C-alpha cells in the first residue's frame, strides 16, 4: 500500500479587506409585498418615510397631487414648526434615528418587515447583538 502525504500550508493575510455584498430588500409598508422605493414626506412639522411598491407610490402621489399643486414650497425644502397646542408630542425613537441601511438590517434581524411601531427595547437588543 502506498501512502501519500500532502502538506497544506495556509497563509492568512489580515491586511486585505474582504469583499462583501449587502442586499437590501424593501417591503411595502401598506401591503407587505416588495417595495420599489422609499418616499419621504412631512406634515405638521414632522418628517415621515414609507416604503412602497411602484403602484402604491403612484396612488400616494395621486392622492397628494391636488394639495401639492395648490400648496407653496417652503424655504429650505423641509422646515419644521413647533407642534400645535393639543397635538401629539413629537417623539423621537431610537428607530427614527437609524439611517435607511440600519433600518433595513434591523427589520431583517427582527423579522419585522411591516411593523409600524418599533420599541426602543427592540433596538437596544439589536445594538447589544452587534447590529448584525
C-alpha positions as CSV (number, residue, x, y, z in Angstrom):
1,X,0.0,0.0,0.0
2,X,1.3,3.4,-0.9
3,X,0.9,6.3,1.5
4,X,0.7,9.8,0.1
5,X,1.3,12.6,2.5
6,X,0.1,16.1,1.5
7,X,1.3,19.1,3.4
8,X,-1.0,22.0,3.2
9,X,0.3,25.4,4.1
10,X,-2.3,28.1,4.6
11,X,-1.3,31.7,4.9
12,X,-3.8,34.1,6.3
13,X,-3.4,37.7,5.3
14,X,-5.1,40.2,7.6
15,X,-4.0,43.2,5.5
16,X,-6.5,42.7,2.7
17,X,-10.2,43.6,3.1
18,X,-12.8,41.0,2.2
19,X,-15.3,41.7,-0.5
20,X,-18.9,41.8,0.7
21,X,-22.2,42.3,-1.0
22,X,-25.1,43.6,1.0
23,X,-28.6,43.3,-0.4
24,X,-31.4,45.5,1.0
25,X,-34.9,44.3,0.2
26,X,-37.6,46.8,0.8
27,X,-41.0,45.7,1.9
28,X,-44.1,47.7,1.1
29,X,-45.4,49.2,4.3
30,X,-49.0,49.0,3.1
31,X,-49.5,45.5,1.8
32,X,-46.3,43.6,2.8
33,X,-45.2,42.9,-0.8
34,X,-42.0,44.0,-2.5
35,X,-41.3,47.8,-2.4
36,X,-39.6,49.7,-5.1
37,X,-38.8,53.0,-3.3
38,X,-38.8,54.9,-0.1
39,X,-40.9,58.1,-0.1
40,X,-40.1,60.9,2.4
41,X,-42.7,63.4,3.3
42,X,-43.5,65.8,6.0
43,X,-46.8,67.0,7.6
44,X,-47.3,69.4,10.5
45,X,-43.6,69.8,11.1
46,X,-42.9,66.0,11.4
47,X,-41.0,64.0,8.8
48,X,-42.0,60.6,7.7
49,X,-40.8,57.9,5.3
50,X,-42.7,55.0,3.8
51,X,-41.5,52.1,1.6
52,X,-43.9,51.5,-1.3
53,X,-44.3,49.5,-4.5
54,X,-44.4,51.4,-7.7
55,X,-48.2,51.0,-7.8
56,X,-48.7,52.2,-4.2
57,X,-46.3,55.0,-4.7
58,X,-48.3,56.2,-7.7
59,X,-51.5,56.1,-5.7
60,X,-49.8,58.0,-2.9
61,X,-48.7,60.7,-5.3
62,X,-52.1,60.9,-6.9
63,X,-53.8,61.4,-3.5
64,X,-51.4,64.3,-2.8
65,X,-51.3,65.8,-6.3
66,X,-54.1,68.4,-5.8
67,X,-52.6,69.5,-2.4
68,X,-49.1,69.8,-3.9
69,X,-50.4,71.8,-6.9
70,X,-52.2,74.2,-4.6
71,X,-49.5,74.4,-1.9
72,X,-46.4,76.5,-1.6
73,X,-42.9,75.3,-1.4
74,X,-41.3,76.2,1.9
75,X,-37.8,77.7,2.2
76,X,-35.1,75.1,2.6
77,X,-37.4,72.3,1.5
78,X,-38.3,70.9,4.9
79,X,-39.0,73.5,7.6
80,X,-40.1,72.2,11.0
81,X,-42.6,74.1,13.1
82,X,-43.4,73.7,16.7
83,X,-46.2,71.3,17.5
84,X,-49.6,72.7,17.7
85,X,-51.2,73.1,21.1
86,X,-53.2,70.0,22.0
87,X,-51.4,67.9,19.2
88,X,-49.4,64.8,19.9
89,X,-46.0,65.4,21.3
90,X,-43.1,65.0,18.9
91,X,-41.3,61.8,20.0
92,X,-38.0,60.7,18.5
93,X,-37.5,57.0,18.9
94,X,-34.2,55.1,18.6
95,X,-35.5,53.6,15.4
96,X,-36.2,57.0,13.8
97,X,-32.5,57.9,14.4
98,X,-31.2,54.9,12.3
99,X,-30.2,55.5,8.7
100,X,-32.0,53.6,6.0
101,X,-29.4,50.8,5.8
102,X,-29.6,50.2,9.6
103,X,-33.4,50.2,9.5
104,X,-33.3,47.5,6.8
105,X,-30.8,45.4,8.7
106,X,-32.8,45.8,11.9
107,X,-36.1,44.8,10.2
108,X,-34.4,41.7,8.7
109,X,-32.8,40.8,12.0
110,X,-36.1,41.3,14.0
111,X,-38.3,39.7,11.3
112,X,-40.5,42.8,11.4
113,X,-40.8,43.8,7.7
114,X,-44.1,45.7,8.1
115,X,-44.2,46.8,11.8
116,X,-45.4,50.3,12.2
117,X,-44.1,50.9,15.7
118,X,-40.8,49.6,17.0
119,X,-39.9,49.9,20.6
120,X,-36.6,51.3,21.9
121,X,-36.1,48.0,23.8
122,X,-36.1,46.0,20.5
123,X,-33.5,48.5,19.1
124,X,-31.4,48.2,22.2
125,X,-31.4,44.4,21.9
126,X,-30.3,44.7,18.3
127,X,-27.5,47.1,19.2
128,X,-26.3,44.7,22.0
129,X,-26.3,41.9,19.5
130,X,-23.8,43.9,17.4
131,X,-26.2,45.3,14.8
132,X,-26.0,42.1,12.7
